[in-house]
Amino acid sequence: MAAATRSCRPWGSLLGMIWLVSAAAASWDLNSLRCNFGSFCECDFRPDLQGLECDLAQHLAGQHLARSLVVKALKAFLQDPAPAKPLVLSLHGWTGTGKSYVSSLLAHYLFRDGLRSPHVHHFSPVIHFPHPSHMERYKKDLKSWVQGNLTACSRSLFLFDEMDKLAPGLIEVLQPFLGSSWVVYGTNYRKAIFIFISNTGGEQINQVALEAWRSRREREEISLQELGPVISQAVLDNPHHGFWRSGIMEEHLLDVLVPFLPLQRHHVRHCVLNELAQLGLEPRDEVVQAVLDSTTFFPEDEQLFSSNGCKTVASRITFFL
């Protein structure tokens, strides 16, 4: 019998959400834009913050800081009819901790057509910027693309995935769009949202969480004040990160650094139960336990944190049904 569960949204599983992000990235290139110069697209910006909060509370496991910071920043930004600058969020954490999931939820609850909206733009370094030798062309295309789409719809969402794999220097063309000027190149851009995603800082976040556990501190006591500086330093020390030696960092144009904590065993269990519910299945103890037993945890002595978060939960479930 199917499980009767309350859902904040009428569609898809976590796996389906992440697939949509990947499919969206794969289907767009810089030369075939749906909203560019000379074309008009009706903005489908329809924010549903109540739905977003509900979904985050129900389905984002173990991320009290990320949930609070994202909702607070988004509320303040959307309540301002004339924001001074775009909202710029940088999501950091270990693999599988929910960064892509949160970006998917933001697209879903901010735009009528979610990830399929012509005003949600997702970049992947491997797909969109694969050749370092083409960097100057990428810079020109990226600048024109952002400017053209903001001309068509000022309420646009730009997602930049795997910033730790993006060649340094490319993202600098965005610096004029992220500051507090009224217009850039004749375009009003202050209502846009930019989200940068990377694993950089994940090891440092994990270490803070581990030390808190060893000191018997509650996980919820970990604050942005202790994580923010170590994340920033990790970015500055990484020559492969898109923000390395970046004016965006030097000018403090990132509004919020959003840390994602490593997931413990009970968080992975939460992910398994959520995925079973999304599949319309009753929770089965043997399936939940089988997924947990097949998950690798670290450090070696404590076996505390999942080595890939909840990233492989959906695929693992299929082996044990």
C-alpha positions as CSV (number, residue, x, y, z in Angstrom):
1,M,0.0,0.0,0.0
2,A,1.3,3.4,-0.9
3,A,2.4,5.7,1.9
4,A,0.2,8.6,2.7
5,T,2.5,11.6,3.0
6,R,2.1,15.3,3.0
7,S,4.2,17.0,0.3
8,C,4.9,20.7,-0.2
9,R,5.2,20.2,-3.9
10,P,3.2,18.1,-6.4
11,W,6.2,16.7,-8.4
12,G,9.1,14.4,-8.5
13,S,11.7,13.0,-6.2
14,L,15.0,14.3,-5.1
15,L,16.6,12.2,-7.9
16,G,14.2,13.8,-10.4
17,M,15.0,17.3,-9.3
18,I,18.8,16.7,-9.7
19,W,18.2,15.2,-13.1
20,L,16.3,18.3,-14.2
21,V,19.2,20.4,-13.2
22,S,21.7,18.3,-15.2
23,A,19.3,18.1,-18.2
24,A,18.9,21.9,-18.1
25,A,22.6,22.4,-18.1
26,A,23.1,19.9,-21.0
27,S,20.4,21.5,-23.2
28,W,21.7,25.1,-23.1
29,D,24.7,26.5,-24.8
30,L,25.8,30.1,-25.1
31,N,24.8,30.4,-28.7
32,S,21.2,29.1,-28.5
33,L,19.5,31.2,-25.9
34,R,15.8,31.4,-25.3
35,C,16.0,35.0,-24.0
36,N,18.6,37.2,-25.6
37,F,18.9,40.5,-27.4
38,G,16.1,41.3,-29.7
39,S,13.6,38.8,-28.2
40,F,11.0,39.2,-25.4
41,C,10.1,36.6,-22.9
42,E,7.4,37.1,-20.3
43,C,8.8,36.8,-16.8
44,D,7.3,33.8,-15.0
45,F,8.6,34.9,-11.6
46,R,6.0,33.6,-9.1
47,P,7.7,33.3,-5.6
48,D,6.1,30.9,-3.1
49,L,8.2,31.3,0.1
50,Q,5.8,29.4,2.2
51,G,6.1,26.3,-0.1
52,L,9.9,26.7,-0.1
53,E,10.1,26.8,3.7
54,C,7.8,23.8,4.0
55,D,9.8,21.8,1.5
56,L,13.1,22.7,3.1
57,A,11.8,21.8,6.6
58,Q,10.5,18.4,5.4
59,H,13.2,17.3,3.0
60,L,16.5,19.0,3.6
61,A,18.2,16.8,6.1
62,G,20.6,18.1,8.7
63,Q,21.1,21.6,7.4
64,H,19.8,24.1,10.0
65,L,22.2,26.8,8.9
66,A,21.6,26.5,5.2
67,R,17.8,26.4,5.6
68,S,17.8,29.5,7.9
69,L,20.3,31.5,5.9
70,V,18.7,30.9,2.5
71,V,15.2,31.7,3.7
72,K,16.2,34.8,5.6
73,A,18.2,36.2,2.7
74,L,15.5,35.4,0.2
75,K,12.8,37.0,2.3
76,A,14.7,40.2,2.8
77,F,15.6,40.4,-0.8
78,L,12.0,39.8,-2.2
79,Q,10.4,42.2,0.4
80,D,12.5,45.1,-0.9
81,P,10.8,46.6,-4.0
82,A,14.0,48.3,-5.1
83,P,17.0,46.2,-3.9
84,A,20.4,48.0,-4.1
85,K,22.1,45.0,-5.7
86,P,21.3,41.4,-6.8
87,L,21.1,38.6,-4.3
88,V,24.3,36.7,-4.4
89,L,24.6,33.4,-2.6
90,S,27.6,31.0,-2.4
91,L,26.8,27.4,-1.4
92,H,29.6,25.4,0.1
93,G,29.9,21.9,1.5
94,W,30.8,18.2,1.0
95,T,29.3,16.2,-1.8
96,G,25.7,15.0,-1.4
97,T,24.8,17.5,1.4
98,G,22.0,19.3,-0.4
99,K,23.5,22.1,-2.4
100,S,22.1,21.2,-5.8
101,Y,18.8,20.2,-4.1
102,V,18.4,23.6,-2.6
103,S,19.2,25.3,-5.9
104,S,16.5,23.1,-7.5
105,L,14.0,24.1,-4.9
106,L,14.7,27.8,-5.4
107,A,14.0,27.5,-9.1
108,H,10.8,25.5,-8.4
109,Y,9.4,27.9,-5.9
110,L,10.5,31.2,-7.5
111,F,9.4,30.5,-11.1
112,R,6.2,29.2,-12.5
113,D,8.0,26.8,-14.8
114,G,10.8,25.9,-12.3
115,L,13.9,24.6,-13.9
116,R,12.3,24.7,-17.3
117,S,11.7,28.5,-17.1
118,P,13.6,30.5,-19.7
119,H,14.7,32.8,-16.9
120,V,16.5,30.1,-14.9
121,H,20.0,29.7,-16.3
122,H,22.3,26.9,-15.2
123,F,26.0,26.7,-16.0
124,S,28.3,23.7,-15.7
125,P,32.0,24.2,-16.3
126,V,32.4,20.8,-18.0
127,I,29.5,21.5,-20.4
128,H,29.6,25.2,-21.0
129,F,33.3,26.1,-20.5
130,P,35.3,22.9,-21.3
131,H,38.3,24.3,-23.1
132,P,40.7,26.7,-21.3
133,S,42.1,27.9,-24.6
134,H,38.7,29.4,-25.4
135,M,38.6,31.5,-22.3
136,E,38.3,34.9,-24.0
137,R,35.4,33.8,-26.1
138,Y,33.7,32.3,-23.0
139,K,34.1,35.6,-21.2
140,K,32.5,37.5,-24.1
141,D,29.6,35.0,-24.5
142,L,28.9,34.9,-20.7
143,K,28.8,38.7,-20.4
144,S,26.5,39.0,-23.4
145,W,24.3,36.2,-22.2
146,V,23.8,37.6,-18.7
147,Q,23.2,41.1,-20.0
148,G,20.8,39.9,-22.7
149,N,18.7,37.8,-20.4
150,L,18.5,40.5,-17.7
151,T,17.3,42.9,-20.4
152,A,14.5,40.5,-21.2
153,C,13.7,39.8,-17.5
154,S,15.2,41.5,-14.6
155,R,13.9,38.7,-12.3
156,S,16.3,36.0,-13.5
157,L,18.1,33.2,-11.6
158,F,21.7,32.3,-12.6
159,L,23.1,29.0,-11.2
160,F,26.8,28.4,-11.5
161,D,27.7,24.8,-10.5
162,E,31.1,23.3,-9.6
163,M,32.8,26.6,-9.0
164,D,35.9,24.6,-7.9
165,K,36.2,23.4,-11.5
166,L,35.7,26.8,-13.2
167,A,38.8,28.4,-14.6
168,P,39.8,31.4,-12.5
169,G,39.2,34.7,-14.3
170,L,36.1,33.7,-16.3
171,I,33.7,34.7,-13.6
172,E,35.3,38.2,-13.3
173,V,33.0,39.4,-16.2
174,L,30.1,39.1,-13.7
175,Q,31.6,41.6,-11.2
176,P,29.9,44.7,-12.7
177,F,26.5,42.8,-12.5
178,L,26.9,41.9,-8.8
179,G,27.6,45.3,-7.3
180,S,25.4,48.2,-6.2
181,S,25.2,50.3,-9.3
182,W,21.8,51.2,-10.7
183,V,22.5,49.9,-14.2
184,V,25.3,48.2,-16.1
185,Y,25.5,48.5,-19.8
186,G,22.0,50.0,-19.8
187,T,20.5,47.0,-18.0
188,N,18.7,47.0,-14.7
189,Y,20.0,43.9,-13.0
190,R,19.4,44.6,-9.2
191,K,16.5,42.1,-9.0
192,A,18.4,39.1,-10.3
193,I,19.6,36.2,-8.1
194,F,23.0,34.6,-8.6
195,I,23.9,31.3,-6.9
196,F,27.4,29.8,-6.9
197,I,27.9,26.2,-5.9
198,S,31.1,24.4,-4.9
199,N,32.6,21.7,-2.7
200,T,35.4,24.0,-1.7
201,G,35.3,24.5,2.1
202,G,33.7,21.1,2.6
203,E,36.7,19.6,4.4
204,Q,37.0,22.6,6.7
205,I,33.2,22.5,7.4
206,N,33.6,18.8,8.2
207,Q,36.4,19.4,10.6
208,V,34.4,22.1,12.5
209,A,31.5,19.7,12.7
210,L,33.7,16.8,13.9
211,E,35.3,19.0,16.6
212,A,31.9,20.1,17.7
213,W,30.8,16.4,18.0
214,R,34.0,15.5,19.9
215,S,33.4,18.4,22.3
216,R,29.8,17.2,22.8
217,R,28.4,20.4,21.3
218,E,25.0,20.3,19.7
219,R,25.1,20.3,15.9
220,E,22.7,23.3,15.9
221,E,25.2,25.3,17.9
222,I,27.5,25.5,15.0
223,S,27.3,29.1,13.6
224,L,28.1,30.9,10.5
225,Q,30.5,33.1,12.5
226,E,32.8,30.1,13.0
227,L,32.3,28.6,9.5
228,G,32.4,31.8,7.3
229,P,36.1,32.6,7.8
230,V,37.3,29.0,7.1
231,I,35.2,28.8,4.0
232,S,36.5,32.1,2.7
233,Q,40.1,31.1,3.3
234,A,39.6,27.8,1.6
235,V,38.3,29.6,-1.5
236,L,41.2,32.1,-1.4
237,D,43.7,29.3,-1.1
238,N,42.4,27.2,-4.0
239,P,44.0,28.2,-7.3
240,H,41.5,26.0,-9.2
241,H,38.4,27.8,-7.8
242,G,36.5,30.3,-10.0
243,F,36.8,32.9,-7.3
244,W,40.6,32.6,-6.8
245,R,42.2,36.1,-6.8
246,S,38.7,37.4,-7.7
247,G,37.5,41.0,-7.4
248,I,34.2,39.5,-6.5
249,M,35.8,38.2,-3.3
250,E,37.9,41.3,-2.7
251,E,34.9,43.6,-3.1
252,H,32.8,41.4,-0.8
253,L,30.1,41.0,-3.4
254,L,28.9,37.7,-2.0
255,D,25.9,38.4,0.2
256,V,25.9,35.1,2.1
257,L,28.2,32.2,2.4
258,V,25.9,29.2,2.9
259,P,27.6,26.2,4.6
260,F,26.3,22.7,4.3
261,L,27.2,20.4,7.2
262,P,28.3,16.7,6.7
263,L,25.4,14.3,7.1
264,Q,25.3,11.7,9.9
265,R,23.6,8.3,9.9
266,H,20.2,9.5,11.0
267,H,20.3,12.2,8.3
268,V,20.9,9.5,5.6
269,R,18.0,7.5,7.1
270,H,15.8,10.6,6.8
271,C,16.8,10.8,3.1
272,V,16.0,7.2,2.5
273,L,12.5,7.6,4.1
274,N,11.9,10.7,2.0
275,E,12.8,8.9,-1.2
276,L,10.6,5.9,-0.4
277,A,7.7,8.3,0.3
278,Q,8.3,10.1,-3.0
279,L,8.2,6.7,-4.7
280,G,4.8,6.1,-3.1
281,L,6.2,3.2,-0.9
282,E,5.7,2.4,2.7
283,P,8.9,2.7,4.8
284,R,10.5,-0.7,5.1
285,D,13.1,-1.2,7.9
286,E,15.1,-3.8,5.9
287,V,15.4,-1.4,2.9
288,V,16.4,1.5,5.1
289,Q,19.0,-0.6,7.0
290,A,20.4,-2.1,3.7
291,V,21.0,1.4,2.3
292,L,22.7,2.5,5.6
293,D,24.8,-0.6,5.7
294,S,26.0,0.1,2.1
295,T,27.0,3.7,2.9
296,T,30.5,4.5,3.8
297,F,31.1,6.7,6.8
298,F,34.2,8.6,8.0
299,P,36.4,9.3,9.9
300,E,37.7,5.8,10.2
301,D,37.5,5.7,14.0
302,E,34.2,7.5,14.6
303,Q,32.3,6.4,11.4
304,L,30.3,9.6,11.9
305,F,29.7,11.3,8.5
306,S,28.5,9.9,5.2
307,S,31.3,10.0,2.6
308,N,28.8,11.0,-0.1
309,G,26.0,12.5,1.9
310,C,22.6,11.5,0.4
311,K,23.9,11.7,-3.2
312,T,23.5,8.0,-3.9
313,V,20.4,7.2,-1.8
314,A,18.0,7.1,-4.7
315,S,20.1,4.8,-6.8
316,R,20.9,2.5,-3.8
317,I,17.3,2.1,-2.9
318,T,16.6,0.4,-6.3
319,F,19.0,-2.4,-5.4
320,F,17.2,-3.3,-2.2
321,L,13.5,-3.1,-3.2
